């Protein structure tokens, strides 16, 4: 896991200016938590490519920590999911180029792939990041896709 973080440019000391993300959240109407800003200070702008190997129980894809890319114009959709699963959500980025990666106000990390459903990646960011990189255990489905 450390190798993937190193390649992406992450270090434990990494701390970027998050003012553009904070302005985006305010403009779009997303909830801003201290934990969201803390994560983005450390990971904002990074693209992490997961490991692939025999331990993987699912095919994971790149993790792109860009909440603007993931959340621009999606506030009403995120509000819909919030009502559906009972949590306040803020975009962190994209996962596997198709799912929005969100953090809940209680610290859970959620993956939403629209018509493919919504999953709890894990109950905290560190565990979720490990799961997304190693793909070594299953996620918990929170909602089923809408049928037309």
Backbone as CSV, one residue per row, in Angstrom:
resi,resn,N_x,N_y,N_z,CA_x,CA_y,CA_z,C_x,C_y,C_z
1,UNK,0.832,-1.189,0.000,0.000,0.000,0.000,0.878,1.256,0.000
2,UNK,1.930,1.244,0.808,2.821,2.395,0.899,3.430,2.716,-0.466
3,UNK,3.723,1.698,-1.238,4.300,1.898,-2.568,3.342,2.693,-3.463
4,UNK,2.056,2.355,-3.434,1.048,3.073,-4.235,0.963,4.538,-3.813
5,UNK,1.028,4.792,-2.511,0.970,6.165,-2.014,2.223,6.939,-2.412
6,UNK,3.383,6.289,-2.315,4.642,6.930,-2.722,4.604,7.325,-4.193
7,UNK,4.191,6.404,-5.042,4.134,6.664,-6.486,3.198,7.826,-6.804
8,UNK,2.101,7.929,-6.039,1.123,9.008,-6.257,1.634,10.367,-5.779
9,UNK,2.716,10.363,-4.991,3.251,11.621,-4.489,2.831,11.972,-3.081
10,UNK,2.215,11.028,-2.378,1.770,11.292,-1.013,2.916,11.093,-0.032
11,UNK,2.980,11.956,0.958,3.882,11.790,2.095,3.089,12.120,3.350
12,UNK,3.511,11.615,4.503,2.787,11.935,5.745,2.751,13.434,6.046
13,UNK,3.729,14.171,5.533,3.800,15.619,5.789,3.009,16.434,4.777
14,UNK,2.483,15.812,3.748,1.805,16.539,2.677,0.649,17.361,3.233
15,UNK,0.605,18.626,2.850,-0.481,19.515,3.283,-0.652,20.600,2.233
16,UNK,-1.729,20.507,1.455,-1.966,21.487,0.400,-3.010,22.505,0.841
17,UNK,-3.054,23.598,0.145,-4.069,24.629,0.359,-5.398,24.100,-0.189
18,UNK,-6.414,24.080,0.629,-7.716,23.536,0.215,-8.751,24.625,-0.064
19,UNK,-8.319,25.870,-0.175,-9.289,26.964,-0.335,-10.154,26.781,-1.582
20,UNK,-9.598,26.253,-2.682,-10.427,26.060,-3.885,-11.502,25.010,-3.634
21,UNK,-11.183,23.980,-2.847,-12.184,22.961,-2.516,-13.241,23.538,-1.581
22,UNK,-12.815,24.311,-0.585,-13.768,24.913,0.341,-14.718,25.865,-0.383
23,UNK,-14.186,26.656,-1.294,-15.025,27.577,-2.078,-16.024,26.780,-2.918
24,UNK,-15.553,25.703,-3.540,-16.432,24.840,-4.331,-17.564,24.281,-3.468
25,UNK,-17.239,23.732,-2.296,-18.270,23.166,-1.411,-19.303,24.214,-1.026
26,UNK,-18.833,25.402,-0.686,-19.751,26.487,-0.312,-20.635,26.893,-1.485
27,UNK,-20.047,27.053,-2.667,-20.791,27.457,-3.856,-21.838,26.417,-4.244
28,UNK,-21.462,25.154,-4.179,-22.366,24.067,-4.583,-23.361,23.682,-3.494
29,UNK,-23.104,24.101,-2.255,-24.026,23.793,-1.157,-23.748,22.477,-0.447
30,UNK,-22.530,21.977,-0.540,-22.173,20.742,0.156,-21.797,21.016,1.602
31,UNK,-22.003,20.036,2.459,-21.590,20.095,3.849,-20.063,20.068,3.904
32,UNK,-19.487,20.933,4.718,-18.040,20.950,4.895,-17.751,20.543,6.333
33,UNK,-16.961,19.480,6.504,-16.556,19.057,7.837,-15.047,19.217,7.983
34,UNK,-14.602,19.295,9.206,-13.173,19.384,9.474,-12.464,18.163,8.890
35,UNK,-13.063,16.996,9.014,-12.435,15.771,8.513,-12.282,15.805,6.989
36,UNK,-13.270,16.329,6.288,-13.181,16.446,4.830,-11.981,17.301,4.438
37,UNK,-11.828,18.445,5.081,-10.725,19.352,4.769,-9.392,18.700,5.131
38,UNK,-9.348,18.032,6.251,-8.128,17.345,6.680,-7.682,16.295,5.648
39,UNK,-8.622,15.516,5.145,-8.314,14.496,4.132,-7.823,15.163,2.847
40,UNK,-8.511,16.217,2.424,-8.124,16.885,1.181,-6.792,17.620,1.314
41,UNK,-6.455,18.103,2.497,-5.133,18.708,2.696,-4.042,17.671,2.416
42,UNK,-4.307,16.445,2.805,-3.317,15.383,2.652,-3.370,14.689,1.287
43,UNK,-4.578,14.543,0.714,-4.740,13.747,-0.501,-5.270,14.517,-1.712
44,UNK,-5.757,15.744,-1.520,-6.340,16.505,-2.620,-5.408,16.601,-3.819
45,UNK,-5.952,16.332,-5.007,-5.188,16.416,-6.242,-4.401,15.172,-6.597
46,UNK,-4.373,14.184,-5.716,-3.622,12.953,-6.008,-4.483,11.954,-6.756
47,UNK,-3.812,11.157,-7.564,-4.440,10.016,-8.242,-3.649,8.785,-7.822
48,UNK,-4.317,7.880,-7.134,-3.662,6.683,-6.597,-4.136,5.477,-7.385
49,UNK,-3.192,4.734,-7.918,-3.509,3.503,-8.644,-3.376,2.324,-7.697
50,UNK,-4.428,1.517,-7.564,-4.413,0.414,-6.605,-3.522,-0.738,-7.053
51,UNK,-3.243,-1.605,-6.093,-2.504,-2.829,-6.380,-3.421,-3.824,-7.069
52,UNK,-2.842,-4.715,-7.808,-3.614,-5.852,-8.309,-2.792,-7.083,-7.965
53,UNK,-3.456,-8.090,-7.498,-2.724,-9.286,-7.099,-3.657,-10.348,-6.582
54,UNK,-3.095,-11.427,-6.080,-3.914,-12.558,-5.650,-4.823,-12.263,-4.455
55,UNK,-4.491,-11.225,-3.670,-5.318,-10.886,-2.510,-6.610,-10.185,-2.908
56,UNK,-6.689,-9.657,-4.125,-7.840,-8.855,-4.554,-9.093,-9.717,-4.699
57,UNK,-10.181,-9.237,-4.081,-11.468,-9.928,-4.211,-12.412,-9.181,-5.161
58,UNK,-11.963,-8.027,-5.657,-12.700,-7.304,-6.677,-11.706,-6.461,-7.458
59,UNK,-12.103,-6.054,-8.644,-11.237,-5.215,-9.461,-11.386,-3.765,-9.048
60,UNK,-10.342,-3.198,-8.487,-10.369,-1.799,-8.081,-9.778,-0.953,-9.202
61,UNK,-10.037,0.318,-9.156,-9.522,1.233,-10.164,-8.890,2.439,-9.511
62,UNK,-8.421,3.391,-10.296,-7.748,4.569,-9.755,-8.645,5.374,-8.816
63,UNK,-8.015,5.952,-7.816,-8.695,6.823,-6.858,-8.197,8.232,-7.149
64,UNK,-9.108,9.095,-7.575,-8.750,10.451,-7.970,-9.353,11.426,-6.957
65,UNK,-8.506,11.998,-6.094,-8.986,12.899,-5.049,-9.193,14.299,-5.611
66,UNK,-10.303,14.473,-6.312,-10.684,15.758,-6.884,-12.188,15.934,-6.687
67,UNK,-12.592,16.570,-5.576,-14.021,16.719,-5.305,-14.747,17.598,-6.322
68,UNK,-14.026,18.494,-6.990,-14.659,19.355,-7.993,-15.045,18.516,-9.204
69,UNK,-14.122,17.696,-9.678,-14.404,16.799,-10.802,-15.581,15.878,-10.474
70,UNK,-15.578,15.338,-9.274,-16.613,14.373,-8.892,-17.962,15.018,-8.589
71,UNK,-17.939,16.206,-7.977,-19.178,16.753,-7.437,-19.799,17.922,-8.155
72,UNK,-19.120,18.475,-9.156,-19.662,19.660,-9.831,-21.000,19.338,-10.488
73,UNK,-22.033,20.099,-10.102,-23.371,19.906,-10.655,-24.123,18.719,-10.080
74,UNK,-23.576,18.083,-9.053,-24.174,16.859,-8.503,-24.860,17.060,-7.156
75,UNK,-25.004,18.306,-6.685,-25.573,18.547,-5.362,-26.963,17.934,-5.198
76,UNK,-27.847,18.096,-6.163,-29.204,17.546,-6.012,-29.164,16.014,-5.991
77,UNK,-28.282,15.418,-6.767,-28.146,13.963,-6.737,-27.610,13.495,-5.380
78,UNK,-26.615,14.203,-4.858,-26.049,13.848,-3.553,-27.120,13.996,-2.470
79,UNK,-27.928,15.049,-2.542,-29.022,15.213,-1.571,-29.998,14.040,-1.642
80,UNK,-30.288,13.575,-2.839,-31.157,12.407,-3.025,-30.562,11.198,-2.299
81,UNK,-29.259,10.951,-2.498,-28.607,9.822,-1.829,-28.573,10.019,-0.317
82,UNK,-28.385,11.241,0.133,-28.389,11.527,1.567,-29.719,11.108,2.183
83,UNK,-30.812,11.466,1.523,-32.138,11.076,2.028,-32.300,9.561,2.008
84,UNK,-31.767,8.937,0.990,-31.905,7.498,0.829,-31.153,6.714,1.910
85,UNK,-29.943,7.168,2.259,-29.152,6.395,3.225,-29.048,7.054,4.604
86,UNK,-29.604,8.267,4.764,-29.656,8.908,6.074,-28.336,9.484,6.574
87,UNK,-27.464,9.905,5.656,-26.185,10.503,6.027,-25.946,11.767,5.211
88,UNK,-25.268,12.762,5.794,-24.832,13.947,5.050,-23.541,13.570,4.339
89,UNK,-23.445,13.877,3.040,-22.320,13.438,2.215,-21.609,14.604,1.539
90,UNK,-20.286,14.470,1.410,-19.464,15.452,0.715,-18.533,14.717,-0.236
91,UNK,-18.437,15.151,-1.483,-17.536,14.483,-2.438,-16.065,14.614,-2.047
92,UNK,-15.342,13.515,-2.197,-13.883,13.505,-2.043,-13.202,13.353,-3.394
93,UNK,-13.867,12.665,-4.320,-13.270,12.417,-5.620,-13.989,11.316,-6.363
94,UNK,-13.251,10.662,-7.249,-13.807,9.566,-8.051,-13.014,8.297,-7.816
95,UNK,-13.694,7.191,-7.959,-13.054,5.889,-7.835,-13.363,5.095,-9.097
96,UNK,-12.361,4.541,-9.685,-12.483,3.679,-10.852,-13.123,4.407,-12.043
97,UNK,-12.978,5.728,-12.072,-13.487,6.574,-13.155,-14.993,6.496,-13.361
98,UNK,-15.725,5.893,-12.426,-17.171,5.816,-12.611,-17.976,6.037,-11.343
99,UNK,-17.349,5.958,-10.187,-18.081,6.115,-8.936,-17.627,7.372,-8.208
100,UNK,-18.589,8.087,-7.632,-18.265,9.233,-6.800,-17.866,8.694,-5.426
101,UNK,-16.743,9.173,-4.917,-16.274,8.802,-3.593,-16.661,9.938,-2.659
102,UNK,-17.403,9.604,-1.597,-17.935,10.617,-0.690,-17.549,10.283,0.744
103,UNK,-17.502,11.325,1.570,-17.323,11.094,2.991,-18.588,11.565,3.690
104,UNK,-19.055,10.743,4.632,-20.250,11.086,5.398,-19.856,11.918,6.611
105,UNK,-20.825,12.636,7.148,-20.544,13.487,8.296,-20.093,12.694,9.521
106,UNK,-20.339,11.385,9.553,-19.868,10.552,10.665,-18.538,9.864,10.356
107,UNK,-17.910,10.203,9.197,-16.598,9.673,8.856,-16.594,8.475,7.930
108,UNK,-17.754,7.862,7.684,-17.803,6.728,6.766,-17.463,7.180,5.354
109,UNK,-16.853,6.288,4.580,-16.569,6.577,3.182,-17.537,5.767,2.332
110,UNK,-18.195,6.466,1.417,-19.258,5.910,0.593,-18.848,6.002,-0.874
111,UNK,-19.196,4.977,-1.628,-18.983,4.973,-3.073,-20.349,4.934,-3.743
112,UNK,-20.571,5.852,-4.670,-21.851,5.883,-5.377,-21.608,5.812,-6.878
113,UNK,-22.124,4.752,-7.476,-21.960,4.553,-8.920,-23.281,4.731,-9.645
114,UNK,-24.093,5.671,-9.167,-25.347,5.988,-9.848,-26.253,4.789,-9.988
115,UNK,-26.541,4.418,-11.224,-27.498,3.334,-11.454,-26.927,1.959,-11.110
116,UNK,-25.678,1.900,-10.650,-25.119,0.616,-10.219,-25.179,0.459,-8.706
117,UNK,-25.626,1.491,-7.979,-25.823,1.385,-6.540,-24.833,2.175,-5.711
118,UNK,-25.036,2.092,-4.398,-24.245,2.819,-3.413,-23.704,1.826,-2.394
119,UNK,-22.415,1.992,-2.047,-21.765,1.077,-1.112,-21.049,1.841,-0.021
120,UNK,-21.008,1.220,1.176,-20.146,1.714,2.250,-18.788,1.076,2.008
121,UNK,-17.785,1.892,1.713,-16.442,1.370,1.501,-15.890,0.919,2.845
122,UNK,-15.966,1.781,3.843,-15.592,1.408,5.205,-16.044,2.497,6.160
123,UNK,-15.874,2.240,7.451,-16.394,3.145,8.475,-15.481,4.320,8.805
124,UNK,-14.241,4.323,8.266,-13.345,5.462,8.443,-12.443,5.572,7.217
125,UNK,-11.840,6.743,7.041,-11.081,7.012,5.834,-9.870,6.092,5.677
126,UNK,-9.112,5.894,6.734,-7.899,5.089,6.639,-8.217,3.663,6.210
127,UNK,-9.243,3.065,6.801,-9.654,1.705,6.423,-10.186,1.664,5.000
128,UNK,-10.919,2.700,4.609,-11.466,2.759,3.248,-10.353,2.888,2.219
129,UNK,-9.367,3.728,2.497,-8.255,3.893,1.573,-7.505,2.574,1.397
130,UNK,-7.280,1.888,2.482,-6.619,0.581,2.418,-7.424,-0.399,1.568
131,UNK,-8.730,-0.429,1.765,-9.582,-1.338,0.984,-9.563,-0.978,-0.503
132,UNK,-9.618,0.303,-0.831,-9.617,0.719,-2.231,-8.289,0.394,-2.916
133,UNK,-7.210,0.446,-2.176,-5.894,0.149,-2.746,-5.643,-1.352,-2.828
134,UNK,-5.989,-2.088,-1.784,-5.695,-3.530,-1.737,-6.808,-4.398,-2.314
135,UNK,-8.047,-3.903,-2.286,-9.221,-4.653,-2.782,-9.281,-6.047,-2.162
136,UNK,-8.988,-6.116,-0.867,-8.846,-7.413,-0.210,-10.061,-7.856,0.612
137,UNK,-11.112,-7.081,0.570,-12.355,-7.470,1.248,-13.514,-6.757,0.568
138,UNK,-14.706,-7.232,0.793,-15.900,-6.695,0.129,-16.398,-5.422,0.804
139,UNK,-17.149,-4.639,0.031,-17.826,-3.458,0.553,-19.280,-3.836,0.866
140,UNK,-19.957,-2.971,1.596,-21.347,-3.236,1.978,-22.282,-2.377,1.127
141,UNK,-23.205,-3.019,0.434,-24.158,-2.287,-0.411,-25.190,-1.574,0.467
142,UNK,-25.391,-0.286,0.193,-26.355,0.522,0.939,-27.637,0.737,0.165
143,UNK,-27.555,0.783,-1.156,-28.767,0.978,-1.956,-28.627,0.221,-3.259
144,UNK,-29.741,-0.182,-3.758,-29.787,-0.863,-5.042,-30.029,0.152,-6.150
145,UNK,-29.634,-0.184,-7.353,-29.896,0.748,-8.456,-31.392,0.937,-8.679
146,UNK,-31.730,2.100,-9.201,-33.116,2.396,-9.546,-33.493,1.650,-10.825
147,UNK,-34.659,1.049,-10.827,-35.133,0.368,-12.035,-36.159,1.239,-12.730
148,UNK,-35.984,1.410,-14.017,-36.904,2.281,-14.766,-38.082,1.488,-15.280
